[in-house]
Amino acid sequence: MNIDWAALGTVFGVSLVTTVALVGLFTLGIVGLSKQPETAAGGGPAGGSVLLARAGAYVCFGLCAAAVAYGIYLIVA
């Protein structure tokens, strides 16, 4: 039995980087959804930043779903 250590190391490295990236994206999505509207220094609501954070969170979740779907595609196809 002959093990290709270079290929095994490559698979390990790609898996590690992909896992860290997906966890980071999901964490950013959760942080974006947890942002609550606060009153700005001028007394008005800071709704624009909350909407931007929520839109960014949805983008992060969408990228996570796309990465998972691509992984399933690679396994099945």
PLY file of the C-alpha trace (Angstrom):
ply
format ascii 1.0
element vertex 77
property float x
property float y
property float z
element edge 76
property int vertex1
property int vertex2
end_header
0.00 0.00 0.00
1.37 3.36 -1.02
0.04 6.59 0.51
0.38 9.84 -1.42
1.27 12.10 1.50
1.33 15.25 -0.63
-2.26 14.68 -1.78
-3.34 13.87 1.77
-1.73 17.10 3.01
-3.42 19.07 0.25
-6.83 17.66 1.13
-6.22 18.41 4.81
-5.15 22.00 4.07
-8.08 22.74 1.77
-10.51 21.20 4.27
-9.08 23.26 7.12
-9.21 26.55 5.20
-12.72 25.87 3.92
-13.99 24.96 7.38
-12.53 28.09 8.96
-13.95 30.25 6.15
-17.45 28.77 6.49
-17.46 29.14 10.26
-16.27 32.74 9.87
-19.01 33.53 7.35
-21.68 31.97 9.53
-20.39 33.91 12.55
-20.54 37.16 10.60
-24.12 36.33 9.65
-25.09 35.76 13.26
-23.41 38.98 14.34
-25.22 40.86 11.57
-28.59 39.53 12.66
-27.93 40.29 16.32
-27.40 44.01 15.66
-30.26 45.91 17.29
-31.41 49.40 16.33
-29.82 52.01 18.57
-30.46 55.69 18.72
-27.76 57.74 17.07
-26.00 60.62 18.83
-28.36 63.05 17.11
-31.41 61.42 18.65
-32.70 59.69 15.52
-32.73 55.96 14.95
-29.74 54.40 13.20
-31.91 52.17 11.00
-29.64 52.35 7.96
-26.79 50.52 9.64
-29.16 47.86 10.95
-30.56 47.25 7.47
-27.05 47.07 6.04
-25.99 44.61 8.75
-29.06 42.45 8.14
-28.46 42.45 4.36
-24.83 41.48 4.95
-25.96 38.68 7.25
-28.27 37.30 4.58
-25.42 37.43 2.05
-23.17 35.51 4.47
-25.85 32.86 5.02
-26.40 32.61 1.28
-22.68 32.06 0.70
-22.66 29.37 3.38
-25.61 27.63 1.73
-23.92 27.86 -1.67
-20.71 26.33 -0.30
-22.65 23.47 1.31
-24.62 22.88 -1.90
-21.37 22.83 -3.90
-19.88 20.32 -1.48
-22.91 18.07 -1.85
-22.67 18.45 -5.63
-19.01 17.37 -5.52
-19.88 14.31 -3.45
-22.84 13.22 -5.57
-21.50 14.00 -9.06
0 1
1 2
2 3
3 4
4 5
5 6
6 7
7 8
8 9
9 10
10 11
11 12
12 13
13 14
14 15
15 16
16 17
17 18
18 19
19 20
20 21
21 22
22 23
23 24
24 25
25 26
26 27
27 28
28 29
29 30
30 31
31 32
32 33
33 34
34 35
35 36
36 37
37 38
38 39
39 40
40 41
41 42
42 43
43 44
44 45
45 46
46 47
47 48
48 49
49 50
50 51
51 52
52 53
53 54
54 55
55 56
56 57
57 58
58 59
59 60
60 61
61 62
62 63
63 64
64 65
65 66
66 67
67 68
68 69
69 70
70 71
71 72
72 73
73 74
74 75
75 76
